Amino acid sequence: MEFTERIAPLRLVVTGGGTGGHTYPALTAVRALQARLAARGRAVDVLWIGTAAGLEARVAPAEGIRFEPVATGKVRRSSNPLKLLSPANVRDMCRVPLGAWQARALISGFRPDVVLATGGYVAVPVGLAARSCRVPLVVHEQTVRLGLANKVLARAATRIAVSSESTLPLLPGSARRTAAVTGNPVRPTVLAGRADKAVTALDLYGFDRSLPTVYVTGGAQGSVQINTLVAAVLPELLQQANVVHQCGPANEAALRERTRALPPHLAGRYLLTGYLGAELPDVLALADVVVSRSGAGTLAELTALGKAAVFVPLASSAGNEQAHNATHLQQSGAATALLGDVTPADLHTALTPLLTEPARRTAMAARSREHGRPDAAEHLVDVLLSAAGQPN
């Protein structure tokens, strides 16, 4: 009788979430790891430790990944040190030891080969628990600057993976020596879009294909600021371009009423939609210029695709990270960043040369592509396997 040796699964704990910026890079890395080891006939057992109220609590189970919640606390930032000692902050900080105890129990029971932390407040107790259990810890930073959770975990990490070389000088010396520039994982579906499919799926036959196409988005929920800016310059913008405007479901009715008076020849170049689902990769493939916020995930996608972009950063983002992200690309000519109190005239001034001068648009797209790392997930898998003492 012949016996086939069974290869034990690699055991991975993932932590991080709260928002899509922390959740989706982790999920993309998990899928890349599973695909690589499946090609070798090996499985991956995954446990995702997060917060019950975070996005990861919905995403992980929907993706067939075991999920366990732990307690965590949010630090409400303030330039006033006294406000850091607010009752809410003190109460939440007291929850961190409880979360670390819960995480330690989960890690001890699951016995992972490696832990991946992608940021968010839940990463702190789980990362500290991994360190106390002597399990290799890989920390991944999506933004140009270190997030607060990853600042805490940088010294505890076995390896730290960053999305940009400009982040390396911000790391502690000990972490810098073992750091790797992987980029920020981008979902493969985003990179596989086709412009012709967008035209068919969204009935864009009224678009003038001799003109460039602008994709406007404020994220899944939309942005009132971006919507207001675009609506104010829309008649002039449609003289120069076609526009796909994803405005957020709650904003669609008001914008549709506001744009009802567009002349027919301009209205045919404008698609207003509350939400884009499966069509998003195809719309990105169609777009020549993108107007959007500048979260880490957005930057990763647009640079991987090599898109010219005008960014309107979210002013209230943690640590003003969106402004730093946008400025980082603007400094190399890979995007335009509109900071501070942005007016419709500012947006029009930023867009006009990109729409009327193809050479300028092409040059910005090329510089954007230089920052892109479409293979970021594979590089992060390399780091994970190395930390776990496994062959790449």
PyMOL commands that set and color helices and strands:
alter all, ss='L'
color gray80, all
select helices_A, chain A and resi 20-38+56-62+81-85+87-93+95-110+123-132+148-153+165-170+173-176+188-192+195-201+224-240+249-258+264-267+280-286+296-305+318-330+344-356+358-371+376-387
alter helices_A, ss='H'
color red, helices_A
select strands_A, chain A and resi 10-15+44-50+66-69+114-117+137-141+159-162+180-181+213-217+242-246+270-273+289-292+308-311+336-337
alter strands_A, ss='S'
color yellow, strands_A
deselect
rebuild
show_as cartoon
